[in-house]
């Protein structure tokens, strides 16, 4: 029989791994929405619809959504410990920040028209 070469074993911080995975999911959601927002703004400008009344309204909504996404980015940085302020330590406070993230992402989605509306459907001027 061969001796066991695994050594003393490895301890894995499951709570830390779960927190990191959750943070990675929010980072991915943020990146997806930022890319979609940028593409929608580019389409609005390049398609010439930005200067129509409907396009102006949509453009304002997309810019407001972008502001919300910037706030999401700040909160993700806070949770990751990359922000100016130290990350929250109490589980209740961490959950409050995630709840705020969900609210901001939902508001951004509504403003961006992720509920089915599309910039491509605006009349061209």
Phi, psi and omega per residue, in radians:
X1 nan 2.414 3.122
X2 -1.509 2.534 3.077
X3 -1.231 2.668 -3.136
X4 -1.254 2.105 -3.099
X5 -1.632 0.148 -3.079
X6 -1.310 -0.218 3.130
X7 1.316 -2.605 -3.094
X8 -1.366 -0.217 -3.127
X9 1.736 2.949 -3.119
X10 -2.081 2.341 3.098
X11 -1.708 2.234 3.140
X12 -1.947 2.264 3.093
X13 -1.452 1.660 -3.092
X14 -1.147 -0.683 3.126
X15 -1.107 -0.767 3.102
X16 -1.112 -0.687 3.120
X17 -1.150 -0.693 3.102
X18 -1.134 -0.749 3.126
X19 -1.094 -0.743 3.137
X20 -1.151 -0.697 3.109
X21 -1.107 -0.761 3.127
X22 -1.092 -0.744 3.116
X23 -1.123 -0.680 3.089
X24 -1.100 -0.673 3.097
X25 -1.102 -0.729 3.112
X26 -1.194 -0.638 3.070
X27 -1.080 -0.737 3.133
X28 -1.138 -0.749 3.098
X29 -1.061 -0.745 3.132
X30 -1.101 -0.811 -3.137
X31 -1.069 -0.713 3.117
X32 -1.085 -0.796 -3.109
X33 -1.237 -0.642 3.080
X34 -1.111 -0.725 3.116
X35 -1.142 -0.744 3.133
X36 -1.142 -0.699 3.125
X37 -1.116 -0.781 3.130
X38 -1.095 -0.763 3.131
X39 -1.089 -0.730 3.128
X40 -1.113 -0.732 3.098
X41 -1.129 -0.712 3.110
X42 -1.114 -0.757 3.130
X43 -1.106 -0.690 3.135
X44 -1.110 -0.748 -3.128
X45 -1.267 -0.864 -3.070
X46 -1.197 -0.523 3.128
X47 -1.356 -0.157 3.116
X48 1.418 0.069 -3.110
X49 -1.485 -0.176 -3.125
X50 -1.028 -0.536 -3.036
X51 -1.624 0.094 3.014
X52 -1.565 2.798 3.119
X53 -1.006 -0.739 3.128
X54 -1.145 -0.725 -3.132
X55 -1.159 -0.664 3.104
X56 -1.118 -0.746 3.115
X57 -1.095 -0.771 3.127
X58 -1.148 -0.698 3.121
X59 -1.070 -0.739 3.090
X60 -1.090 -0.735 3.127
X61 -1.114 -0.701 3.122
X62 -1.164 -0.646 3.096
X63 -1.199 -0.666 3.068
X64 -1.120 -0.718 3.093
X65 -1.074 -0.671 3.124
X66 -1.128 -0.684 3.084
X67 -1.072 -0.728 3.110
X68 -1.114 -0.685 3.122
X69 -1.169 -0.552 3.053
X70 -1.168 -0.645 3.062
X71 -1.145 -0.696 3.082
X72 -1.034 -0.773 3.134
X73 -1.042 -0.730 3.117
X74 -1.077 -0.742 -3.136
X75 -1.204 -0.653 3.093
X76 -1.127 -0.725 3.077
X77 -1.082 -0.690 3.105
X78 -1.058 -0.832 -3.139
X79 -1.127 -0.576 -3.125
X80 -1.383 -0.233 -3.102
X81 1.500 0.215 -3.134
X82 -1.641 -0.108 -3.075
X83 -1.469 -3.075 -3.138
X84 -1.258 -0.739 -3.136
X85 -1.499 2.679 3.088
X86 -1.200 2.620 -3.126
X87 -1.171 2.636 3.101
X88 -1.148 2.528 -3.118
X89 -1.874 -0.591 -3.118
X90 -1.240 2.328 -3.139
X91 -0.993 -0.597 3.129
X92 -1.132 -0.724 -3.136
X93 -1.208 -0.669 3.091
X94 -1.071 -0.763 3.128
X95 -1.149 -0.599 3.070
X96 -1.101 -0.713 3.138
X97 -1.155 -0.734 3.103
X98 -1.137 -0.634 3.083
X99 -1.128 -0.699 3.098
X100 -1.142 -0.683 3.078
X101 -1.027 -0.805 3.141
X102 -1.076 -0.726 3.133
X103 -1.121 -0.790 -3.137
X104 -1.132 -0.714 3.116
X105 -1.138 -0.685 3.115
X106 -1.143 -0.742 3.111
X107 -1.128 -0.703 3.104
X108 -1.110 -0.733 3.107
X109 -1.071 -0.729 3.138
X110 -1.131 -0.726 3.134
X111 -1.223 -0.564 -3.106
X112 -1.412 -0.124 -3.140
X113 1.370 0.441 3.119
X114 -1.246 -0.015 3.121
X115 -1.547 0.207 3.086
X116 2.214 -0.439 3.109
X117 -1.267 2.691 -3.096
X118 -2.448 2.509 3.071
X119 -1.116 -0.541 -3.101
X120 -1.129 -0.356 -3.110
X121 -1.527 -0.049 -3.137
X122 -1.246 2.551 3.090
X123 -1.193 2.439 3.099
X124 -1.466 2.536 -3.108
X125 -1.854 nan nan
